[in-house]
Amino acid sequence: MEVGKVNRLEAAEFFPAGKGANTARVLLGLGEKVLLLSYFGGSNGERFRRAIASEGMPHRYVRTRGETRTCTTILEAEELTTELIEPAAPLEPAETERFEGLFARSLAKAELLIVAGTSLPGSPEDCYRGYIEHAKKRGIPTILDSYRTHGRVALDARPEVLKINLFELESLTGKALTDPKKRKSALREVRDAYGLQWIIITRGAEGVEGFDGQSYLHADAPKIQVRNPIGSGDAVTAGIAHTLLRGQSLEQALRRGAALGTANCLDLYPGRIDPSAYQEILDRVDLRVF
């Protein structure tokens, strides 16, 4: 892609993505039951809804006046990926109120809550915190995969798991964390401050790391030929959820997360995991204390 020039694409594909949809798609592939809650608006929103329905992804939604955004991922040679993220249309108060009701009704049968991504403009600043507090009152464990305004406020509700990437952890702590000793200190600091069960960070090709109050663990998957890395962090989140639902350990969560995040890179479309490729990668994940 050349800046300031006319760039002609070899091919263009539409696919319903986003952190919630990507995570749900991976969990469906793992045999879990899921329910995606979202906002859909305009022709883009309807196109998105039809696409996930055709996949067989259970979902409930609030229709909005604003158009659902389109984001563009440009894939080039040498595994170079560029994203163009459109601004999201703001919500109206009545739309957020309808979503609150939808959430409350949907939570009744839930076993786990995943709050992922950045909420739309117009959402109450404390909406994520409210979702987690409602879940905790029902004894439902929660995973928070968000770090911007809504995510930071939600930490006060003390989710069981915080999963973010290294850049987000640096933003949260205000520190550069390339040094392992500083990273370990930051993981402990955030875990202790918010009473987390686990804190897990993704580091792209450098693997996945986590801390459970006792062990600092690092999981590395084998190197692969990357086709599209978008959604790999969401695949890690799915691996964490799959592990929590089974009452298993941080070690197993990191192994699964690293393998799923890597397997996600093999497909053009986010969240589509080939089971045989995933198992082969899982068998080769290296887990160590760092």
N, C-alpha and C positions, 0 to 999 in steps of 0.2 A: 504494500500500500504506500503510495507516494503522496505526501502532503502537498496540497496546492495543485494537484494534477487530477485528470479524469481517471478514475479507477473502475475497470470493468470486471465484474465478477464472473467466475467460471460456472457457478451454480448458486442457487439460493433455496433454502428450505425453511418452512415454518414449523415450529415445534412449541408446545405449551410447556414452558419452564418456569423457574422461580424456586426459591428455597423450599417452600412448602410442597409444591408439586413434585420437585425432584426427590425430596426425602420420602414422600409417600410412595412414589414409584418404586424406589429401591426396596422399601419395606414390603410392598406388595410382592415383589420378586422373591423376597425371603419367606413368603407365606404368611405374613402378618395381616391382620385386619386393620384397615385405616379409614379415617374420615378426614377429608381436606375441607377446612373452613376458609372462605375467602370472600373478597369483593370482586364482582365482575361488572364492567360497564361498557356500553356501546357495542359496535360491531366487533371490535377486537375481543371484548369480554365474552361475547356469545361464541365467537370462533374458538376461543380458549376452552370454554365450557364444553362445547361439542367435542373438541379433541380429547379432553380427559375422559369424557363420558364414553367415547369410542374405545378408550383403553380399558374401560371397566374400573375406573378409579372412583370410588364412592366420594361424594362431595355435597356440601351445602353451602349456600352463598347468599349474599345480599347484593341486589342489583343497584348500581350507582348511576347517577346522571353523567359523571365524568367518564371519559374513555379509558379503558385499560391500556396501559402503555405497551409499546413494542420496544424491545431492546435488541440490538444487533451485535452478533459475535462474528468477527472476521478472522478466519483461519487461513494462515499462510504457510509457506514451506518452512522447514526448520523449527517446527513446533511453536511458531510465533502466533499468539492470540491477542486480539484487540477487541475491547468491548465498548460499545456506544450505548449509554444508558439514558433513555428518555426521562424527563421529569414526570412524576406521577400526578394525576389530577387530584385535587383536594376533595376530601369527603365532606358531606353536609351533616349537620348534627343529627338529623333524623336517620341517616344511614348508619352512623355509629351506634345509635340507640337500638336499631334493628339487629345489628351484629351482636350487641351485648346479649340480647334475648336469645338469638340463635346459639351463641356460645353456651349460655346457661343451660339451654335444653339439651345440647349435644354432650355436655360434660357428664350427664347423669350415668351413662353407661361406659365411660372411658376408664381405661386401665393405666394410661400414660398420656401426658400432655407434652407436645413439642411446640415451643413458641420460636418461630424462626423469621429472620429478616428484619427489615425496618418497616414499621407501620406507615400507612399512607398519611400524607399531610391532612390535618384536620382531626386526626385521632387524638383523644385525650393523652396527655403526656404520661399518665400513669396507667394506661390501659393494659400493658403487658403485666405490670405488677398486679393489677386486679385479677387477670386471668390466672396467674400463678397462685395468688392467695385463695381464690375460689377452689382451685384444684387441691391445694394443701388441706383445706377444711374437709374435703372428702377423702383424704388419705391417698390422693393420686400423685405419684412422683412426676417431676417436671424436668425437662431439658430446655435450657435457654440458649439459643443460637443467634444472639444479637448483641451489639455493643454500642449502637448509637443512642440517642436520647432515651427512647422507650426501653431499650435494653439495659441501660445503666440504672434507670429508675427501678426496673424490675428486679435487679439484684437485691434490693432491700426486702423483697419477699422471700429470699433464701431458697432458690430452686435447688434441686438435688445436684444437677449437673450444669456447669457452664462450659459450652464448647464454642470457641472462637479461634481465629487464626493469629499468627504471631504479630502481625501488624496491629490487629485489634487489641491484643494484650498490651502492646507498647502504647497504644492510644489510651487505654484504660488506666495504665500505671504512670504514664508520662515519662517512661524510661526506654532507652535503647537496650535491647535484650539479645544481642547476638552472642554474648558470652554465656556459656551454660550456667555458671555460678549465679549470675544476675537473673537468669531466666528461672532457675530453681527458687531463688528468693522471691521473685515476683509471683510465681505459682502459689507458694505458701502464703504470701501476703494476701492475695485475693481470696484464696480458699478460706483462710481463717477469718478474714473480714466479713465474709458473707455466709459463713456456715455451710459451705458446699460439701457435698459428699465427694465429688470428683471435679477437677478442673482439667480440661483437655484442650490442647491447642494443635492446630494443623500448621505445617510448615512447608506446604507444597511438596516439591521433590525431596525435601529433607525429612519427610516422615511426619509422624504424629507423636505428641508427647502428653503425658498426664501425671497428675499427682493426686493421691487419695488420702493424704495425711501421714502416710508411712513411707511409700515408695515413689521415687521419681523414675518413670518408665518412658522409654523411647522405642517406638516401633518403626521399622524400615521395611518397605516392600521392595521386591526386585525391580530393576530398571526395565522400562518397556518403551515401545514406540508409541508416543502419545498422538492420539487422533484429535481429541477435544477434551481439555481439562475442566471445562465448565461443569459445575455440579459435583465435583469430587468432594468438596467440603460437606455437601449435603449427604453424600453417600456415607461419609464418616459418621455424620449425625445418625443416620439410619442404623449403622452398625452399633452405635452406643445404645440406641433405643432397643434394638433386638436383644442386646445383652442385658439391659436393665429388666426387661420383661421376664427374663429367665433367672433373675437374682444372681447373676454371675459377676465376676471380678473385673476390676479395671484392666488387668492384663488381657482378659478375653475381649473386652471392649476395644482396646487399642489394636489388637491383632485383627479383629474383624474390620474395624474402621480403616486401618491402613490398607487391607486387602480390597475392600469395597471401593475406597477412594481411588486406588490404582486401577482396578478393573473398569471403573467408570470412564477413565481416559481412553479406553480402547474403542468406544462407540462414538459415533457422530452425535448422538442425541443424549442429553443429560439424564442420568438415572436408569438407563437401560444397561443392566448388568448381565453378562453371559455367565450362567451358573458354572460351567466347566472352567472358564478362565478365572473366575473368582476363587474356586476351590484350589486351582493350581497355584495361584498367587498366595492364598492363605497358607498353604503348606510351606511356602518359602519366606514368610514374614520373619524377620529377625527382631526379637524383643530383648532389650537390655536395660540395665539400670544406668542412668546418666548422672 
